[in-house]
Amino acid sequence: ADSGKHIASFFLDPYSRPEDKRGGAWMDVCVGKSEAVQRDVPVAYLTCNGSPPVGSTPSLMTFREVETLFHEFGHGLQHMLTTASVGDVAGINGVEWDAVELPSQFMENWCYDRPTIYGF
């Protein structure tokens, strides 16, 4: 049932900035879910290095950049949709690396689903 409850948030930093941002892409924890410190709304950072807009020309993502965004969003979903209330095991914490990579690899597969990609 839709309760309208705010369950998670994320910040997206989509573009490269070679002068002050390292390469690659990553998801990081901004606020972790933890009953011990009364944090019930996890927040993630999703950081990518996509092609930025230039002047009045909008950014057009390459397929690889889209795949990377979906991958990082998979990590973010695992962090944001956790139902664990103990911080040490909530989200990606205390999880074997294979299990951390599973949601992100799963999300990448949507890039090869024509209705998903054409839905944008």
Backbone as JSON, one array per atom type, in Angstrom:
{
  "sequence": "ADSGKHIASFFLDPYSRPEDKRGGAWMDVCVGKSEAVQRDVPVAYLTCNGSPPVGSTPSLMTFREVETLFHEFGHGLQHMLTTASVGDVAGINGVEWDAVELPSQFMENWCYDRPTIYGF",
  "N": [[0.84, -1.2, 0.0], [0.42, 2.26, -0.69], [1.78, 4.5, 1.35], [2.69, 7.03, 1.28], [4.89, 7.75, 2.66], [8.09, 9.14, 3.18], [10.83, 7.43, 2.17], [13.5, 7.3, 1.35], [16.36, 9.03, -0.08], [18.4, 10.53, -2.67], [21.44, 11.97, -3.91], [22.52, 13.13, -7.0], [25.38, 13.31, -8.92], [26.14, 13.89, -11.93], [28.06, 14.6, -13.95], [31.36, 14.79, -15.45], [34.2, 16.43, -14.07], [37.07, 17.24, -14.75], [39.06, 18.84, -13.57], [38.68, 18.82, -10.81], [37.6, 16.42, -9.83], [37.78, 12.99, -9.3], [38.24, 10.24, -11.62], [35.97, 7.66, -12.86], [33.12, 5.99, -11.33], [30.78, 5.95, -8.64], [28.9, 4.86, -5.75], [28.02, 6.19, -2.67], [27.53, 6.33, 0.87], [25.53, 8.73, 2.29], [23.76, 9.25, 4.39], [23.18, 6.73, 6.6], [20.87, 4.07, 7.3], [19.76, 3.54, 10.57], [18.6, 2.34, 13.51], [19.63, 2.77, 16.04], [20.6, 5.38, 16.11], [18.4, 6.81, 15.45], [17.9, 7.11, 12.64], [16.02, 6.86, 9.95], [15.67, 7.28, 7.3], [17.46, 6.56, 4.66], [20.15, 8.02, 2.77], [21.75, 8.42, -0.31], [24.77, 9.01, -2.19], [25.18, 9.32, -5.59], [27.57, 9.1, -7.9], [28.83, 9.97, -10.97], [30.69, 10.15, -14.06], [29.83, 11.44, -16.43], [29.4, 12.75, -19.79], [29.51, 16.2, -19.86], [27.18, 18.97, -20.41], [27.85, 21.3, -23.05], [28.2, 24.61, -23.4], [25.34, 25.72, -25.02], [24.63, 23.26, -25.84], [23.08, 20.28, -25.06], [23.84, 17.64, -22.7], [24.55, 14.51, -23.99], [24.24, 11.28, -23.24], [26.52, 8.57, -23.56], [26.11, 5.11, -24.49], [27.57, 3.54, -22.7], [27.83, 5.31, -20.55], [25.17, 5.47, -19.73], [24.79, 2.83, -18.95], [26.6, 2.75, -16.81], [25.37, 4.61, -15.07], [22.97, 3.22, -14.48], [24.13, 1.02, -13.19], [25.34, 2.19, -10.88], [23.05, 3.21, -9.74], [21.82, 0.86, -9.02], [23.42, 0.06, -6.83], [22.73, 2.19, -5.2], [19.97, 1.73, -4.84], [20.04, -0.62, -3.3], [21.13, 0.39, -0.96], [19.24, 2.4, -0.3], [16.74, 1.12, -0.14], [16.83, -0.66, 1.93], [15.6, -2.78, 4.5], [16.6, -3.39, 6.87], [17.23, -2.41, 10.18], [19.41, -2.15, 11.75], [22.35, -0.49, 11.8], [24.9, -1.59, 11.16], [24.39, -3.63, 9.38], [22.71, -2.65, 7.48], [21.57, -1.68, 4.24], [24.34, -1.57, 2.13], [26.13, -2.31, 4.01], [28.06, -4.64, 5.87], [27.69, -6.72, 4.08], [28.48, -9.36, 1.89], [30.77, -8.89, -0.82], [30.0, -9.9, -3.35], [27.24, -9.93, -3.1], [26.78, -7.23, -2.85], [27.37, -6.36, -5.38], [25.42, -7.6, -6.92], [22.72, -6.28, -7.18], [23.49, -4.03, -8.68], [24.6, -5.12, -11.01], [22.33, -6.4, -11.93], [20.67, -4.19, -12.47], [22.05, -3.08, -14.63], [21.33, -4.77, -16.7], [18.86, -3.82, -17.56], [19.5, -1.93, -19.41], [19.68, -3.2, -21.77], [17.18, -3.81, -22.48], [14.8, -3.13, -24.69], [12.14, -1.79, -24.47], [12.52, -0.48, -22.01], [14.72, 1.31, -22.45], [13.74, 2.77, -24.64], [11.67, 3.96, -23.39], [12.48, 6.29, -22.29]],
  "CA": [[0.0, 0.0, 0.0], [1.15, 3.51, -0.77], [1.54, 5.3, 2.55], [3.18, 8.38, 1.05], [6.01, 7.98, 3.58], [9.41, 9.38, 2.58], [11.64, 6.29, 2.6], [14.91, 7.43, 0.98], [16.73, 10.12, -0.99], [19.75, 10.43, -3.23], [22.03, 13.09, -4.62], [23.16, 12.68, -8.23], [26.42, 14.16, -9.49], [26.25, 13.12, -13.17], [29.02, 15.02, -14.97], [32.79, 14.83, -15.15], [34.86, 17.72, -13.82], [38.46, 16.77, -14.68], [39.93, 19.68, -12.75], [38.53, 18.63, -9.35], [36.84, 15.21, -9.51], [38.49, 11.81, -9.81], [37.52, 9.47, -12.63], [35.18, 6.52, -12.41], [31.76, 6.23, -10.83], [30.61, 5.28, -7.36], [27.8, 5.17, -4.84], [28.51, 6.27, -1.3], [26.51, 6.57, 1.88], [25.46, 10.07, 2.88], [23.12, 8.94, 5.68], [22.81, 5.32, 6.68], [19.72, 3.73, 8.14], [20.2, 2.99, 11.85], [17.66, 2.54, 14.61], [20.37, 3.22, 17.22], [20.75, 6.84, 16.08], [17.12, 7.32, 14.94], [17.96, 7.48, 11.22], [15.12, 5.94, 9.26], [15.62, 7.63, 5.88], [18.8, 6.52, 4.11], [20.45, 8.93, 1.68], [22.92, 7.97, -1.06], [25.42, 9.82, -3.22], [25.45, 8.61, -6.83], [28.54, 9.93, -8.58], [29.24, 9.46, -12.28], [31.56, 11.07, -14.8], [29.26, 11.51, -17.76], [29.72, 13.9, -20.64], [28.73, 17.37, -19.44], [26.72, 19.85, -21.49], [28.84, 22.29, -23.47], [27.47, 25.8, -23.86], [23.9, 25.48, -25.13], [24.43, 21.88, -26.31], [22.81, 19.42, -23.89], [24.62, 16.42, -22.54], [23.97, 13.29, -24.55], [25.0, 10.19, -22.63], [26.86, 7.41, -24.36], [25.51, 3.9, -23.94], [28.38, 3.14, -21.54], [27.47, 6.21, -19.44], [23.84, 5.03, -19.26], [25.03, 1.57, -18.24], [27.23, 3.1, -15.54], [24.35, 5.22, -14.22], [22.11, 2.13, -14.01], [24.94, 0.24, -12.26], [25.45, 2.92, -9.62], [21.71, 3.3, -9.16], [21.59, -0.44, -8.37], [24.02, 0.16, -5.49], [21.9, 3.13, -4.44], [18.72, 1.07, -4.44], [20.31, -1.53, -2.19], [21.3, 1.23, 0.22], [18.04, 3.18, 0.04], [15.55, 0.3, 0.11], [17.07, -1.63, 2.99], [14.61, -2.87, 5.58], [17.34, -3.63, 8.1], [17.28, -1.21, 11.02], [20.7, -2.14, 12.45], [23.26, 0.19, 10.88], [26.03, -2.43, 10.73], [23.98, -4.55, 8.32], [21.72, -1.97, 6.63], [22.06, -1.28, 2.92], [25.48, -2.36, 1.66], [27.0, -2.59, 5.16], [28.11, -6.0, 6.37], [27.22, -7.62, 3.04], [29.56, -9.86, 1.05], [30.91, -8.06, -2.01], [29.18, -10.45, -4.44], [25.86, -9.49, -2.88], [26.74, -5.79, -3.1], [27.4, -6.17, -6.83], [24.26, -8.2, -7.58], [21.71, -5.32, -7.65], [24.03, -3.14, -9.71], [24.68, -5.91, -12.24], [20.94, -6.6, -12.36], [20.18, -2.94, -13.06], [22.69, -2.9, -15.94], [20.6, -5.55, -17.69], [17.76, -3.02, -18.1], [20.01, -1.15, -20.55], [19.54, -4.04, -22.97], [15.75, -4.04, -22.65], [14.36, -2.07, -25.6], [11.08, -0.94, -23.93], [13.06, 0.38, -20.95], [15.52, 2.38, -23.03], [12.87, 3.62, -25.47], [10.73, 4.63, -22.5], [13.01, 7.58, -21.9]],
  "C": [[0.87, 1.24, 0.0], [0.81, 4.37, 0.44], [1.95, 6.76, 2.36], [4.36, 8.73, 1.93], [7.31, 8.17, 2.79], [10.35, 8.28, 3.07], [13.12, 6.42, 2.26], [15.1, 8.64, 0.08], [18.08, 9.81, -1.59], [20.14, 11.75, -3.87], [22.73, 12.51, -5.84], [24.13, 13.74, -8.72], [26.79, 13.51, -10.82], [27.46, 13.41, -14.07], [30.47, 14.99, -14.5], [33.22, 16.28, -14.92], [36.35, 17.39, -13.65], [39.37, 17.57, -13.75], [39.81, 19.38, -11.25], [37.74, 17.37, -8.94], [37.55, 14.01, -10.11], [37.62, 11.07, -10.82], [36.73, 8.33, -12.03], [33.79, 6.92, -11.98], [31.61, 5.45, -9.53], [29.33, 5.71, -6.67], [28.42, 5.23, -3.46], [27.34, 6.61, -0.39], [26.62, 8.01, 2.38], [24.89, 9.94, 4.29], [22.71, 7.48, 5.63], [21.62, 5.11, 7.59], [20.22, 3.08, 9.42], [19.2, 3.35, 12.94], [18.36, 3.14, 15.83], [20.52, 4.74, 17.28], [19.53, 7.52, 15.44], [17.22, 7.86, 13.51], [17.16, 6.44, 10.44], [15.05, 6.19, 7.76], [17.04, 7.65, 5.32], [18.94, 7.47, 2.92], [21.75, 8.47, 1.02], [23.47, 9.09, -1.93], [25.62, 8.92, -4.43], [26.34, 9.52, -7.67], [28.98, 9.26, -9.88], [30.16, 10.49, -12.93], [31.11, 11.12, -16.25], [29.69, 12.75, -18.5], [28.88, 15.09, -20.23], [28.19, 18.14, -20.64], [27.82, 20.86, -21.81], [28.08, 23.47, -24.07], [25.98, 25.53, -23.87], [23.59, 24.08, -25.64], [24.21, 20.98, -25.1], [23.75, 18.22, -23.86], [23.86, 15.26, -23.16], [24.83, 12.13, -24.07], [25.31, 9.11, -23.66], [26.17, 6.19, -23.74], [26.25, 3.46, -22.69], [28.06, 4.02, -20.34], [26.1, 5.85, -18.87], [23.99, 3.75, -18.44], [25.66, 1.83, -16.87], [26.24, 3.73, -14.58], [23.41, 4.15, -13.65], [22.85, 1.29, -12.96], [24.99, 0.92, -10.89], [24.09, 3.07, -8.94], [21.33, 1.98, -8.48], [22.19, -0.47, -6.97], [23.16, 1.07, -4.61], [20.61, 2.51, -3.97], [18.93, 0.12, -3.27], [20.47, -0.74, -0.89], [19.97, 1.86, 0.65], [16.84, 2.32, 0.42], [15.74, -0.75, 1.18], [15.93, -1.61, 4.01], [15.29, -3.16, 6.91], [17.44, -2.34, 8.9], [18.56, -1.12, 11.84], [21.74, -1.61, 11.47], [24.38, -0.68, 10.35], [25.67, -3.4, 9.61], [22.93, -3.94, 7.38], [22.34, -1.57, 5.3], [23.19, -2.18, 2.45], [26.44, -2.7, 2.8], [26.92, -4.05, 5.57], [27.64, -7.04, 5.37], [28.42, -8.07, 2.21], [29.57, -9.1, -0.28], [30.09, -8.57, -3.19], [27.74, -9.97, -4.33], [25.71, -7.98, -3.08], [26.68, -5.53, -4.61], [26.15, -6.69, -7.54], [23.22, -7.18, -8.04], [22.23, -4.4, -8.75], [24.17, -3.86, -11.05], [23.28, -6.15, -12.81], [20.41, -5.35, -13.06], [20.79, -2.69, -14.44], [21.92, -3.63, -17.04], [19.43, -4.78, -18.3], [18.2, -2.19, -19.3], [19.86, -1.91, -21.86], [18.09, -4.41, -23.24], [15.17, -2.87, -23.45], [13.22, -1.22, -25.03], [11.56, 0.0, -22.8], [13.8, 1.57, -21.54], [14.66, 3.31, -23.87], [11.83, 4.35, -24.64], [11.21, 6.0, -22.04], [12.75, 8.55, -23.01]]
}
